Every structure is written in C-alpha cells, then in structure tokens.
Amino acid sequence: MPKKSDKKIIFERVKDMPPLAVSLYTMDYNKTGSWRNVRPVINYDKCINCMICWKFCPEPAIDAEKFEEDGKEKYRPAINYEYCKGCGICWTECPVEGAIYTEEEAE
C-alpha cells in the first residue's frame, strides 16, 4: 500500500499546474438536461427561499432569480432545465414538504 507523502506540492502559478488539474471552462457548456426522466418543479407558494436546493445541486441547474415582494428586492431559486438531470437532490434536501415536487418528463 503506498504511503501518503508528507511533501506538499505547491504551484506558484496556475500555468505551472498539470493540464488536468485546471479546468479551462465552466460547466455552462455541459448541458445535460436531456438525461432526466423526471423534472423538479418549485411551488413558490410553499418555497421559503432558503436556497438549500441551490447549495446541494451538483450541476449549475439552480439559479438565484431576483423578484420583488412588498417593494423589496429578494431572491428565489429557479431551475434551469438545460442543466438539470433530475437527480432528486434538490427535492430530497428541501426542508419544506412539497415546495419542490416532481413531474414526469414529457417525451
């Protein structure tokens, strides 16, 4: 079994790092929405805008969209279906029952 080295590997610049250790792009080009068979839907009447769904989403599929309520600018989650795989993490982690529910994906 190999031993973990005590030697720290430090790179002075990003350009000095190995090619696979640095991502040159964001996930914005990796649209994976065609993979899902169920889609999450946010019920804004129940949503408390805690953004836990955004925090746990493994893809860039949940955005924070601005909206106005009582003259104040606030944010709420909005699902971008081009990136959502329907993995279920958002509705599993949501603390409010029924705030995020699923629908069968139309073919």
C-alpha positions in Angstrom: 0.0 0.0 0.0 1.5 3.4 -1.0 2.2 5.9 1.8 0.8 9.4 1.6 3.7 11.7 1.2 4.3 14.5 3.7 5.7 16.7 0.9 3.3 19.5 -0.1 3.0 20.2 -3.7 2.8 23.9 -4.3 2.5 25.6 -7.7 3.4 29.3 -7.9 1.1 29.9 -10.8 -1.9 28.2 -12.4 0.1 27.8 -15.6 2.6 25.6 -13.7 -0.1 23.1 -12.8 -0.6 19.9 -14.7 -3.2 20.2 -17.6 -5.9 18.0 -16.0 -5.7 19.8 -12.7 -7.1 23.0 -14.1 -10.4 23.4 -15.8 -10.4 25.9 -18.6 -14.1 26.1 -18.8 -17.2 26.4 -16.6 -20.0 23.8 -16.5 -22.0 26.3 -18.7 -21.1 24.4 -21.9 -22.1 21.0 -20.5 -25.8 20.9 -21.0 -27.1 17.6 -19.5 -30.9 18.3 -19.2 -31.7 15.6 -21.8 -30.7 12.9 -19.3 -33.6 13.2 -16.9 -36.9 11.3 -16.8 -38.4 13.4 -14.0 -38.2 17.1 -13.6 -38.3 19.1 -10.4 -40.9 21.9 -10.1 -40.8 24.6 -7.5 -44.0 25.5 -5.7 -43.4 29.2 -4.9 -46.4 29.3 -2.6 -44.6 26.9 -0.2 -40.9 27.8 -1.0 -39.2 29.8 1.8 -36.3 30.9 -0.4 -33.7 29.2 1.8 -31.7 28.3 -1.3 -30.7 24.9 0.2 -31.6 23.3 -3.2 -29.1 25.7 -4.9 -26.4 24.8 -2.3 -26.7 21.0 -2.8 -27.4 20.9 -6.6 -24.3 19.1 -8.2 -24.9 20.9 -11.5 -25.3 24.6 -12.4 -29.1 23.8 -12.6 -30.5 26.1 -9.9 -30.0 29.9 -10.3 -31.0 32.6 -7.9 -33.5 34.8 -9.7 -34.5 38.3 -8.5 -38.1 39.1 -7.6 -39.8 41.9 -5.9 -42.0 41.4 -2.8 -43.6 44.3 -0.8 -41.3 46.7 -2.5 -38.2 44.8 -1.6 -35.8 43.0 -3.9 -35.4 39.4 -3.0 -34.0 36.1 -4.5 -35.6 32.8 -5.0 -34.5 29.5 -6.7 -35.2 28.9 -10.3 -34.4 25.7 -12.1 -32.6 25.8 -15.4 -33.8 22.7 -17.2 -30.9 22.7 -19.7 -28.6 21.5 -17.0 -30.9 19.6 -14.6 -30.5 15.8 -14.7 -33.5 15.1 -12.4 -31.2 13.5 -9.8 -33.5 14.3 -6.9 -31.0 16.0 -4.6 -32.9 19.4 -4.6 -36.3 17.9 -3.5 -34.6 15.5 -1.1 -32.7 18.3 0.7 -35.6 20.8 0.7 -36.7 21.4 4.3 -40.3 22.2 3.2 -42.6 19.3 2.3 -44.0 19.9 -1.2 -42.0 23.0 -2.0 -40.2 21.1 -4.8 -42.1 18.2 -6.4 -41.5 16.1 -9.5 -43.3 15.7 -12.8 -42.7 13.0 -15.4 -40.6 14.3 -18.3 -42.7 14.7 -21.5 -41.2 12.9 -24.4 
